[in-house]
């Protein structure tokens, strides 16, 4: 699979403004990200979801639901978003508009391992970004011979996240300039990804 990062800039997320107007303007969500502090990863997530069809995408860390919204733009895929907290009220205005998105209030480590294993794209954005949960999850993926890709948020701002990222043995790509200014990485567990444009 080819990930052509130059195409990320062409993703149109103007619809996000209808649901997250403040965040849309503050973080310049529909503009090209350059790795500066206000850069965001939403165009990258939407672009990556378009590379798959009839697959399950996992969003680990719902928070306000914006990542689930952009991952669900390609309605040919199913998105499952997880959080320990109840469904955020920000999702209510759009949850009926995206029937391919399912919210689960649960710890992803309690999920059926076959659901995790079958997902081709996972977005990993778990609080408190301490590197501990991330290592536990990447170790789990390795133990089940996971064959997809994982997008990781906040790999640069938090020292323990940075340490976890630097010590990964899988093929990985730092794609921060096309993602979030706090650091965005892609881990290729499949061994079949070609990232172009770095």
Secondary structure, DSSP 4 states (H G I P E B T S, - for coil): -EEEGGGGGG---GGGGGT-HHHHHHTTTTSPP-SSTT--SHHHHHHHHTT-SS-EEEEE--TTSHHHHHHTSSTTSEEEEEESSPPPGGGHHHHTT-TTEEEEES-GGGS-HHHHHH-SEEEE--TT--SHHHHHHHHHHHHTT--SEEEEE-TTTSHHHHHHHHT--SEEEE-GGGS-TT-EEEEESSS--EEE--
